[in-house]
């Protein structure tokens, strides 16, 4: 964690958990480059749900991003079976636990999932945005783009998928969702 990043005068704090240390480092650099307050931790997907509540209590973020790796185990079959995904069940649990901590989608935004994730299951637990409606590989920056857009947008405005789509690598196949209130 970059302590300098926490001391900036931004109002919004992003908590980002990533299952891959390489992508966690890239995420940290991305947020630092934008001068956003962010705590980025590399935690394996299967451990994220058990660690989320203590992190939420400690940092009290406005935005949660939970990412890592995922994939459909039987390509083209069982789209709506959670056990057909490597890590979607963990992203679902993280979102469920995070929503227990703060149910208000207007004051606490959640972006969750990874490549080929079970989009519908993640969204049903209360994520504002999730990957991957098209069950495709996504660009690691897409969830970060959403989080940073929410963080830098005024509280009197909402961010919708339509607002973010032009910035995303693979559009609606990569990320889906509803909306989030700006946090700036």
N, C-alpha and C positions, 0 to 999 in steps of 0.2 A: 504494500500500500504506500502511496506517495503522500507523505504528511503535508508537503507543500500544497498539494492539490486540495486538501481539506481546509486549509486556512484562507482560501480565496473568498472574496466577498459575494459570491453568487448565493442566491437564496435557495436554490434547488440542489439536492444531493441525489446522485445516481448510485445505486448499489448494483454492481454487475458481478454475477457468478458465472464462470466459464469452466467447462470441463477440460479444456485444453490449455496448458500453460502458455503455449506459443500464441494462441489467440487472445489469452488474457493480457499478455504483454502488449499485443497490438491494440487491444481495446484501451488499455491504460494510456498508451501514446496518443491514441485518437482523442480521448477526452482531454488530456493535457494540452494537446495542440489547440483545442477549442476553448481552453481555459475554463472548463467545467469542473465542478466539484464532483469527484467520483471515487468510490472505493471499489477496486477491482480485485477479486479473489479467484484463484484457480482452485476449483474444488471438483473432484470427479462427480459426474451426473448422479450416480447412485447415493452420494453423500449429501447432496445439496438440500434435500427436503429435511433431513435431520438437523441441519445447521442453520436453516433459514431464520427461524424465530429468534435465536440469540443475535444473529447479525442485524435483523430488523430492530430489535430492542436496543442494541448498542448504537447503531448509526441513524435510525429513524429517517430513512430515505423518502424522497418524494416519488422516485422512479426505481423500479426493480427490473433488471434485465437478467434472465437466466438462459444461458446458451451452452453449447458444447457440440457433441456429435450425436447423430441419430440416423436411423435408416429403417426402411421397411424390410422385414426379414423375408417375406414372400412377395416379391415384386408383382404388382397388378392384382393381388388377391388380398382379401381381408382388410380392406381400407378402414373398416369401422370396428376392428378388433384391437384393443390396446396391446394385447400380447403379441401382435404382429410387428411391433416396433421395438428397436433396441433400447431406447432411452425415453420415449415419450411418457411412460408411466412415471418417471422421475420428475419431468417437467410439470406434469399434471399435479403431482403431490406438492411441488414447490408452490405452484399457483394457489392450490387449495389452502396450504398453510399460511401463505402471505395474505390471502383474503380473510382468513380468520383474524389476522393481526390488524388489518384495516380493510373493511368492506367498501369504503367509499371510493369508487372509481374516479371521482373528480379530484380527489386530493392525493391519490396514490395510484400511479399508473404501472401496469405490468406488461412487459414484452417478454415472450417466452418461446422456446423451441429452437430447433436446429434443422439441418438438412433432412428432408423427407418426414418431418414430424407429423404426428396425428393432430392436425390443426383443430379439428372440431372438438376433440376431447380437452385440449388445452384451453380453448375459448370458453367451453362450458363451465370451467372452474372459475372464470372471472378475469382472464387476461384481457387487456385492452387490444393488444395486437399479438399475433402468433405466426409462426411459420409451420408448415409449408403447405398451403392449400392445394398446390399442384403436385405435391409429393416430389419436389425437385431439389437439387442441390442449390443452396443459397449462398450469396456472398456474405462473408462474415461481417461486413460493414452494415448490412441492411438493418439489423436490430439497433446498432449504434446510431445510425442516421435517425431512426425513429426516436430513440431516447434523447438525442441531442436536440432534435427539433422540438420536442415537448419541453425540454429544459429551457430552451431559449425563446419560447413563445410566451407572450403575455397571458396572465391568468384570466383575462376577459375574453380569450379566444379559445376555440376548440380546434384540435388537429384531427382531421379525418384521413382515411386511407387515400382519398382522392388528392389531398394536399401533399402527401408524401410520395405517391407513386412515381412521379417524374424523377425522383432522386434515387429510386431503387434499381438495382441491376436487372432483376427479372420480373418486376412488376407484381401483379396480382397472383401469379403462380408461386412467388417466393414468400410474400407476407400478406396476411389478411387481418381484418379486425374491424373495430367499430370506431371509437374516437377516444380522445383524451383531452382534458383541459390543459392548457399551457401552464407551466409552473414558474414562470419568471415574474 
